[in-house]
């Protein structure tokens, strides 16, 4: 259990959410009450809060560029990560490829990310946004409709919609992986059938 006060958890020498070390134990804040206290402490000292959310499955260069761009809009970048249950409900039983614990830990090692938290499947609509009330909310084009963005402005200073920061995506990588695997299996099955046929012919 973290016994530090919210203000001391912001940053001290090489510890805390704003320190240069990975400090996964400080950067990952699962308890929303604790998260609210840390965010409030950041705001009290005048830090500008940026929030973004997503799955971050099979992290690739597009994710890193996206997070770097998101951080450029403020001082503290908070990343909400979809829980495994939430991802399965939205993307199917085969996702995520990487479990939530590992996805969270990887993000705490990304230099542009300051705080990471999990978004449970049963959390109320926009719960994390309403809790953080960021100065800037960063989203992708597919995340919200124009009407939703207008509504979100009640809880955020600004809503910034970013274009894709790279030509790759997790879905595309998985598709290529599946195609490659299918081709290898096709060749292996074909060779096995041919070998079996040859054996039967030789025994006849």
ABEGO torsion letter per residue (X at the ends): XBABBAAAAAEBEABEAABABAGAAAABBABAAAAAAAAAAAAAAGBBBBBBBEAGBGBBAAAAAAAAAAAAABABBBBBBBBAAAAAAAAEAAOBABBAAAAAAAAAABAABABBBBBBAABBBGAAAAAAGBABBBBBAAABBAAAAAAAAAABABBBBBBBABABBAAAAAAAAAAAAAAAAAAAAAAAAAAAAAAAAAAX
